[in-house]
Amino acid sequence: MATHTGGLTVDGPTVDGPTVRIEGLVRSFGDRTILDHLELVIGAGEFVALLGRSGSGKSTLLRALAGLDHEVAGSGELSAPGDVSVVFQDARLLPWKRVLDNVVLGLTGPGARERGQAALAEVGLAGRENAWPADLSGGEQQRVSLARSLVREPQLLLADEPFGALDALTRIRMHALLRRLCEAHRPAVLLVTHDVDEAIVLADRVVVLDEGRIAADVTVDLPAPRGQGTPQYAALRGRLLRQLGVDPADGDPGSTGSAEPTREGEVAAA
């Protein structure tokens, strides 16, 4: 039986199958094709990082999986259609609600607030339940956003450059926190990032998107902790940078700040 996530046709769940299986995904903006018959599989509990140049379709793919794009075409399979949480670069907390109320927003049933308190404790914010979002640092706001996503125990966690606005030290702490949370809750994860080092440190696999298709799919087979000083790390980093069209001697390409085509005033940032 088929259901729909936005404009994406989603076949019913299969037993012991992957969390995500996409076939022939297409998304165009006018006469420009952003996703061109894309194929992608994400296993249950697998952490996949998605790299690509600005405008390559990274956030467009994430929006399709989140059910936020009603104009994609293609077929796919989710193990639990609709059981998806999204973490954005902006924490998107409601400023008129206190921290705990933001975490449990939309949750119903007995024990919802207790679950929210436990989620806040997991992200290191026990005791801040009654704080206002404006009283939190940027890193603390993203911790609340993570708690809000994981308290729902999603099968699929979509993260769209969630640490892009944070300073370097806070990013390092958030990387460690995200890995711990994912190991505890075991969702499948698709992390959109422009940071090659972030992808290597966090992911089980790194996928490179180019011209609307998967150009590389690389398993990260490095021992933990993944120190940047090892030859294996340097070799993988160099391989990914070259796949992105960057000479490893020039460093990380970073973000150009450009965006994908707009439609009716809506920007799908890469």
C-alpha positions as CSV (number, residue, x, y, z in Angstrom):
1,M,0.0,0.0,0.0
2,A,1.4,3.4,-0.9
3,T,1.3,6.5,1.2
4,H,2.7,10.0,0.5
5,T,5.3,12.1,2.2
6,G,4.8,15.5,0.6
7,G,5.0,14.8,-3.1
8,L,7.1,11.7,-2.7
9,T,5.4,8.4,-3.2
10,V,6.2,6.1,-0.2
11,D,5.6,2.4,-0.2
12,G,4.5,0.7,3.0
13,P,7.2,-0.4,5.5
14,T,9.0,-3.6,5.2
15,V,10.2,-5.9,8.0
16,D,13.9,-5.6,8.8
17,G,14.4,-3.4,5.8
18,P,16.3,-0.1,5.5
19,T,14.9,3.0,7.1
20,V,15.1,4.8,3.7
21,R,15.1,3.5,0.2
22,I,14.7,6.1,-2.6
23,E,14.5,5.3,-6.3
24,G,14.2,7.7,-9.2
25,L,13.7,10.9,-7.1
26,V,13.3,14.0,-9.3
27,R,12.9,17.6,-8.4
28,S,13.0,20.5,-10.8
29,F,12.7,24.3,-10.4
30,G,11.5,25.6,-13.7
31,D,13.7,24.2,-16.4
32,R,16.5,23.3,-14.0
33,T,16.7,19.8,-12.5
34,I,18.1,19.7,-9.0
35,L,17.5,16.0,-8.1
36,D,17.9,13.8,-11.2
37,H,16.6,10.3,-10.7
38,L,18.4,10.1,-7.4
39,E,19.0,6.7,-5.6
40,L,19.7,6.4,-1.9
41,V,19.5,3.8,0.8
42,I,20.0,4.4,4.6
43,G,20.0,1.5,6.9
44,A,18.3,1.3,10.3
45,G,20.5,3.1,12.8
46,E,22.9,4.3,10.2
47,F,24.5,7.8,10.3
48,V,24.9,9.2,6.8
49,A,26.5,12.6,6.1
50,L,25.5,14.3,2.8
51,L,28.1,16.6,1.2
52,G,27.8,18.7,-2.0
53,R,28.6,22.1,-3.4
54,S,26.1,24.9,-2.9
55,G,23.1,24.4,-5.1
56,S,23.7,20.6,-5.5
57,G,20.4,19.7,-3.9
58,K,21.3,18.7,-0.4
59,S,18.6,20.6,1.4
60,T,16.1,19.8,-1.4
61,L,16.6,16.1,-0.7
62,L,16.2,16.6,3.0
63,R,13.0,18.6,2.5
64,A,11.6,15.8,0.3
65,L,12.3,13.2,3.0
66,A,10.8,15.4,5.6
67,G,7.6,15.8,3.6
68,L,8.0,19.5,3.2
69,D,8.2,19.5,-0.6
70,H,5.0,18.6,-2.4
71,E,6.5,18.8,-5.9
72,V,9.1,16.0,-5.9
73,A,8.5,12.9,-8.0
74,G,9.7,9.4,-7.4
75,S,9.2,6.4,-5.3
76,G,10.7,5.2,-2.0
77,E,10.3,3.3,1.2
78,L,10.4,4.5,4.8
79,S,10.3,1.9,7.6
80,A,8.0,4.2,9.6
81,P,6.4,6.8,7.3
82,G,5.8,10.0,9.1
83,D,8.1,9.0,12.0
84,V,10.6,11.7,11.1
85,S,12.2,14.5,13.1
86,V,14.1,17.5,11.7
87,V,16.8,19.6,13.2
88,F,17.6,22.9,11.4
89,Q,20.5,25.3,11.5
90,D,18.2,27.7,13.4
91,A,16.9,26.1,16.6
92,R,13.4,27.4,15.7
93,L,12.2,27.6,19.3
94,L,9.0,29.4,20.1
95,P,10.1,32.5,22.1
96,W,6.9,32.7,24.0
97,K,7.2,29.2,25.4
98,R,9.6,28.0,28.1
99,V,12.2,25.4,27.3
100,L,10.2,22.3,28.5
101,D,7.1,23.5,26.6
102,N,9.2,23.8,23.4
103,V,10.5,20.2,23.9
104,V,7.1,18.6,24.4
105,L,5.4,20.8,21.8
106,G,2.8,18.6,20.1
107,L,3.3,15.6,22.4
108,T,0.2,14.2,24.0
109,G,-0.7,11.6,26.5
110,P,0.5,10.8,30.1
111,G,4.1,11.2,30.9
112,A,4.8,13.7,28.1
113,R,6.4,16.3,30.4
114,E,8.4,13.6,32.2
115,R,9.8,12.5,28.8
116,G,10.6,16.0,28.0
117,Q,12.5,16.5,31.3
118,A,14.5,13.3,30.6
119,A,15.3,14.5,27.1
120,L,16.6,17.8,28.5
121,A,18.7,15.9,31.0
122,E,20.2,13.9,28.2
123,V,21.4,17.0,26.4
124,G,22.8,18.5,29.6
125,L,20.0,21.0,30.4
126,A,18.5,19.5,33.5
127,G,17.2,22.3,35.6
128,R,16.6,24.7,32.7
129,E,13.0,23.5,32.0
130,N,11.5,26.9,32.9
131,A,14.1,29.1,31.2
132,W,13.0,31.2,28.2
133,P,14.8,30.6,24.8
134,A,16.2,34.1,24.9
135,D,18.1,33.3,28.0
136,L,20.0,30.4,26.4
137,S,23.2,30.6,24.3
138,G,23.2,29.4,20.7
139,G,24.6,26.0,21.7
140,E,22.0,25.6,24.4
141,Q,19.2,26.4,22.0
142,Q,20.5,23.7,19.6
143,R,20.5,21.3,22.6
144,V,16.9,22.1,23.2
145,S,16.2,21.5,19.5
146,L,17.9,18.1,19.7
147,A,15.9,17.2,22.8
148,R,12.7,18.2,21.0
149,S,13.6,15.9,18.0
150,L,14.7,12.9,20.0
151,V,12.0,12.9,22.6
152,R,9.7,11.6,19.9
153,E,12.0,8.6,19.3
154,P,12.1,9.1,15.5
155,Q,13.1,6.3,13.1
156,L,14.7,9.0,10.9
157,L,16.5,12.1,12.1
158,L,17.2,14.7,9.4
159,A,19.7,17.4,10.3
160,D,20.2,20.4,8.0
161,E,23.6,22.0,9.0
162,P,22.5,22.1,12.6
163,F,25.9,23.4,13.9
164,G,26.6,25.8,11.1
165,A,25.9,28.9,13.2
166,L,28.0,27.8,16.2
167,D,31.5,28.7,17.1
168,A,34.3,26.1,16.7
169,L,34.5,25.0,20.3
170,T,30.7,24.7,20.7
171,R,30.6,22.7,17.4
172,I,33.1,20.2,18.8
173,R,31.0,19.7,22.0
174,M,27.8,19.3,19.9
175,H,29.5,16.7,17.7
176,A,30.3,14.6,20.7
177,L,26.7,15.1,22.1
178,L,25.1,14.2,18.8
179,R,27.1,10.9,18.5
180,R,26.2,10.0,22.1
181,L,22.5,10.7,21.5
182,C,22.4,8.7,18.3
183,E,24.2,5.8,19.9
184,A,21.6,5.8,22.6
185,H,18.5,6.3,20.5
186,R,19.6,4.6,17.3
187,P,17.7,6.6,14.7
188,A,18.8,6.5,11.1
189,V,20.4,10.0,10.5
190,L,20.9,12.1,7.4
191,L,23.1,15.0,8.2
192,V,23.4,17.8,5.5
193,T,26.7,19.6,5.9
194,H,29.3,21.5,3.9
195,D,32.1,20.7,6.4
196,V,34.1,17.7,5.3
197,D,35.7,17.2,8.7
198,E,32.3,17.3,10.4
199,A,31.1,14.5,8.0
200,I,34.1,12.3,8.7
201,V,34.0,12.8,12.5
202,L,30.3,12.0,12.8
203,A,29.2,9.7,10.0
204,D,29.2,5.9,9.2
205,R,29.0,6.8,5.5
206,V,29.6,10.0,3.6
207,V,27.6,10.6,0.4
208,V,28.5,13.3,-2.1
209,L,25.8,14.8,-4.2
210,D,26.7,16.3,-7.6
211,E,24.4,17.5,-10.4
212,G,21.4,15.9,-8.7
213,R,22.9,12.4,-8.3
214,I,25.0,10.5,-5.8
215,A,28.6,10.9,-7.1
216,A,30.3,9.1,-4.3
217,D,29.3,6.8,-1.4
218,V,32.1,6.3,1.0
219,T,32.2,4.1,4.2
220,V,34.0,5.8,7.1
221,D,36.1,3.0,8.4
222,L,38.3,4.8,10.9
223,P,38.9,3.9,14.5
224,A,37.5,6.1,17.3
225,P,38.3,8.7,18.2
226,R,38.7,9.9,14.7
227,G,41.8,12.1,15.1
228,Q,42.7,14.4,12.2
229,G,46.4,13.6,12.5
230,T,46.3,10.1,11.2
231,P,47.2,9.2,7.6
232,Q,43.9,7.4,7.2
233,Y,42.0,10.5,8.1
234,A,44.0,12.7,5.8
235,A,43.6,10.2,2.9
236,L,39.8,10.1,3.3
237,R,39.6,13.9,3.7
238,G,41.6,14.3,0.6
239,R,39.4,11.9,-1.4
240,L,36.2,13.7,-0.4
241,L,37.7,17.2,-1.1
242,R,38.7,16.1,-4.6
243,Q,35.3,14.6,-5.1
244,L,33.9,18.1,-4.3
245,G,36.4,19.7,-6.8
246,V,38.8,21.1,-4.2
247,D,42.5,20.6,-4.0
248,P,43.2,19.2,-0.5
249,A,46.1,21.6,-0.2
250,D,43.5,24.4,-0.4
251,G,41.6,23.1,2.6
252,D,37.9,22.8,3.2
253,P,35.7,24.5,0.6
254,G,33.4,25.9,3.2
255,S,30.1,27.6,2.4
256,T,29.6,30.0,-0.4
257,G,26.3,31.2,1.0
258,S,24.5,30.6,-2.3
259,A,21.1,29.0,-2.5
260,E,19.1,26.7,-4.7
261,P,16.5,28.1,-7.1
262,T,13.5,29.6,-5.5
263,R,9.8,28.9,-6.1
264,E,7.1,31.2,-5.0
265,G,9.4,33.1,-2.7
266,E,10.7,29.9,-1.0
267,V,14.4,29.3,-0.8
268,A,15.8,25.8,-0.4
269,A,19.3,26.6,1.0
270,A,22.0,24.3,0.0
